[in-house]
Amino acid sequence: MAFLKSVLWRLFTTVVSTVVSFFLVLVLIGVLIGSLSQKEMLPEKAVLEIDLSSQLTDAPRSGSLEGIVREMADSSGTGRHHVREMVENIRRASQDSRVVGILLKGSSQPIGYASGFPALQEMRDALIEFRQSGKPVIAYTDGPNLRDLFLHSVASDALINQAGTVILPGLYSEPMFFANAMDTWGIGVQTVRVGDFKSAVEPFTRTNLSKEAREASESLLQQIWMGVLAEIATARGMDVQELHTRLSKEPILEAKTAVEWGLYNRTTTLGALKKQLAELGAPDNDNGGYASIAFPDYVQDGLHPVGAKIKGADKPAVAVVYAEGPIVDGWGDADQVGSDRIADFLRKAGDDEQVKAIILRINSPGGSASASEIIQDELLRVKSMGKPLVVSMGSYAASGGYLIAQSADRIFVNPHTVTGSIGIFGLFFNIGEGASKLGITFDEIKTMPHSDLQGIAKPKSDAQIALVQGFISDFYDRWISTIGQYRSIDEKRIREIARGRVWSGRDAVELKLADEVGDLYDAIRHAASAANLSGEYDILDYPAMKTQEEIVAEALGLPVAAVSILDGIDIPVLQTKRVSAVEAKIREASSMLQSLNDPLSSYVLCPLVYE
């Protein structure tokens, strides 16, 4: 079935790619006869609109034509911007005389590891800077969630539709457990692990959380909740404990109640909002509303994509390598941290004479143990070249995500980062019993006693389980030793704080697992200083940001100008579509299973996901 689906998918993408190619040929003909219009210029005065429903990722968009087709066919397809792109364009807008203010609209609906609080924190700080330029930030909503309110709280005018509702029940994690399903389907599960808090195996072996997993997760979520609530309360001039107490009793607020509490300035209507925006100095006389520019159009209006390397530039540079998603062996997909791909980025940055320092930005819960070590080896090679290596932790830098961070010269962390989870487990499935119910049987031929170590038909023998347990125990001991070496922590102390337990970023600094609280730009400034870069320098992203036009042109072997017509086409990938809660859970579980590709089925993975 999987093979058939793969064949059908490739057939589909081939057909679509052919259609796109034919369409672009027609576009080229149109270009030659001069039928294409010039790209529309921006208004002289306009409100910059930022749609919060776009995914805010750590890493830039970089992919393939097939990836665009996948997103177009995927019901969860949505627009996206990466942190540096968002921050630097908000800063640019503060100095742009055409931009009279910013409107925050839409609602954050994060997919995967996007739009975490650390990423939103960096956007939030940029909005505060924008306000300091004297221009207003106006937030408009009719049904905000916690992430929305986190951003709205720093607006100069936070507005809610008079028919709107605020729902703030707190943070929530709802892990799924498959033990009963495995029994029903006749799928055997065998596990080994080191670390009594290492709970990533529990969904396959239990029907609920263990005491250790519940303790660690409850503590972490409570810290994040109170931390976010404190920042909202401070920005809105409220008492955080009072706000927490009131929300615990009344988590669903009518718009007028949210205004009475002080969460929003006042209620409004869409018509009144349009009038207010027009009065900022950006009236649209033709349509009776206000002149606006969507954030993606403003990004494209820039001289060149953020993070693109200009050929011939002779300025020194700081490279930012992004590790976002689960860590997997091999090249990996665009939303995974493929060990070969990240190692290739590190190698290119390390060997580039213009690059004087390297930042590793991590937003990953970990994954394959062997892949994590491959990335770690390449990081050590970079360090051996004498280039400063600095880590900036995003929403997650846990388990394997922490392993690839530990050797950095300095680690910056957000207070809301999920990190630690220092532990390892092995996970083995066997389907023989379930297959027999369908009339499917297996036989075997072996050349060595343990040739069937990676087989799936039968349970592993006691000797094989012992082999894997020995491997992961050795891995864990080696990991503990290297943490002590890089972080200068006593081994006994490391074993106390490891055990697979997750910690917040603030905890990590206190425990010396990280050095200081700071964002990506703090990490960049530190790296530049460590490399003695006192003048101007470039910031190069790995992977570099690619527009849809660049991806299509690269795939078809055409100049980018030939596909610029895509600017004016409403492509589904740019349209936000809400995914149901049930579908999101299934996607989450499926994505996690698909990332389990370690050759020895050994993983350094943190399972905690919250909303």
Secondary structure, DSSP 8 states (H G I E B T S, - for coil): -HHHHHHHHHHHHHHHHHHHHHHHHHHHHHHHTT-S-------SSEEEEEETTSEEESS-----HHHHHHHHH-TT---EEEHHHHHHHHHHHHT-TTEEEEEEES-----TT-S-HHHHHHHHHHHHHHHHTT--EEEEESS--HHHHHHHTT-SEEEEETT-EEE-----------HHHHHHHT-EEEEEEE-TT--TTHHHH-SS--HHHHHHHHHHHHHHHHHHHHHHHHHTT--HHHHHHHHHH--EEEHHHHHHHTSSSEEE-HHHHHHHHHTTT-EETTTTEE-EEEHHHHHHHSSS-TT---TT--S-EEEEEEEES-EESSS--TTSEEHHHHHHHHHHHHH-TTEEEEEEEEEE-EEEHHHHHHHHHHHHHHHHTT--EEEEEEEEEETHHHHTTTTSSEEEE-TT-EEE---EEEEEEE-HHHHHTTT-------SSTTGGGG-SSS---HHHHHHHHHHHHHHHHHHHHHHHHHH---HHHHHHH-TT-EEEHHHHHHTTSS-EE--HHHHHHHHHHHTT--S--EEEEES----HHHHHHHHHT--GGGGGGGGGS--GGGS-----HHHHHHHHHHHHHHT---TT-EEEE------
